[in-house]
Amino acid sequence: MFPTRRIITMGGDVFRDEFSLAFDGSNDHLNGGNPSTLQLGEADTTFSFWYKPTADSGYLISKRDGAAGLYSVFQEADGQHRFYIGTTSAVGSNFGTALELGAWNHLVMVFDLSATSLTKYINGKFDAVNTSATGSSIDDAQAWRINGRFGAGDAMTGNSDPIVFSMSDVAIYNKALSASEVATIYNGREPYNHKEGVCSSNLKAWWRMGDGD
């Protein structure tokens, strides 16, 4: 479970990190808990992570159960995405460009509350925006989960909708990052130090995935 893998690759699929986590789509997930520092409420939020998608659909990161929640990033089987706010899908399915399956991609989702907008960036560049990003049944009570969401019906792990993929360098900011800030975090496909980088004062979580820190 959770094998540690080097992810330096050849050709165009270069992301010079040292390690990642591989999820098998069965019961592998990470539970980030629900400390007060991660109870963000309905506010500006940015999700940033590197991951290698497969032809599978489910929750990449979520703070949601079957009835309510806060924010969730959901992958479609074709590599496109949804973003949930509470129980409402803010952008529906097929939001923006589909990621290349089987390759490392940098995905950033930026939610701007006052502008009711969700902006998607792929590999440091603007991809798509939705300007009607509102939600319902906002509930900050659930723990953050990487790969899946809370599922009371799963007696073993309490986790539902897991998928198969590899992931590294997950960061959450309580700020709607700008295009230039996203490009800085992308960092030319090199690892980025979120703790000492742009908007570090707004960094709420950083899971490096597999390095033992």
C-alpha positions, -999 to +999 in steps of 0.1 A: +000+000+000+013+035-009+045+024-026+071+052-028+082+058-064+106+081-081+089+101-107+117+115-127+108+106-163+122+109-198+110+129-228+082+154-224+068+138-192+094+155-170+086+165-134+118+164-113+104+155-080+119+126-060+088+107-048+051+103-052+023+082-039+005+056-061-032+049-053-046+016-064-083+026-066-094+002-040-090+015-004-059+037-006-065+072+006-050+099+029-070+114+057-058+149+065-081+153+095-102+184+102-080+207+124-091+243+128-064+255+104-081+234+077-116+246+084-116+271+056-153+280+055-168+294+023-140+316+012-113+321-015-094+288-020-068+274-043-059+238-048-025+229-064-011+195-071+008+173-095-008+141-105-008+114-132-044+106-141-058+073-155-091+066-173-110+066-140-135+089-123-138+100-087-126+125-060-090+137-061-094+158-029-125+163-010-141+176+022-175+161+016-198+133+025-228+120+006-251+149+017-230+180+023-195+193+025-171+221+016-150+218-016-141+189-037-121+184-070-135+155-090-119+139-121-139+127-150-129+094-167-117+114-198-093+136-177-117+166-174-130+179-140-158+190-118-156+212-087-181+208-060-191+234-035-213+218-008-237+195-027-237+216-058-215+210-088-202+245-095-192+238-131-208+205-139-189+179-159-164+185-187-149+216-173-119+228-193-094+207-212-089+171-205-056+162-190-033+139-208-039+104-192-008+086-181+014+117-179+023+140-150+003+173-150+001+203-127-035+211-120-046+242-101-082+251-093-089+286-080-122+295-064-129+332-060-159+337-037-167+374-044-165+368-081-183+335-079-157+322-103-137+290-107-105+291-128-086+261-140-049+261-148-030+232-165+008+231-164+011+268-153-013+282-180-049+294-179-073+268-192-109+277-184-131+298-161-167+294-149-183+326-135-213+311-117-195+291-090-220+290-061-229+262-038-253+249-012-252+228+020-218+241+030-205+220+058-169+222+072-173+192+095-157+165+074-120+156+072-100+164+041-094+133+020-070+127-008-086+101-031-122+097-022-148+113+001-164+102+033-186+072+028-204+058+058-214+026+039-177+015+036-172-003+069-135-008+063-122+027+056-153+050+055-140+061+021-160+061-012-153+070-048-115+063-048-097+061-082-063+049-096-037+076-100-004+089-087+000+122-069+026+145-055+030+180-039-006+188-028-011+224-015-041+243-003-042+281-001-068+304+015-064+328-014-075+330-050-041+328-066-035+350-097-023+337-131+013+349-123+013+332-089+001+299-105+029+302-131+054+307-102+041+276-084+043+255-116+080+264-116+089+250-150+081+215-139+105+216-110+096+209-073+084+241-056+089+251-019+054+262-009+065+271+026+089+297+014+074+307-019+048+331-032+017+335-010+033+314+017+014+334+043-018+320+028-006+283+027-030+262+048-017+227+039+011+211+020+014+173+016+046+165-003+036+128-007+062+102+000+093+120+013+088+112+050+083+148+060 
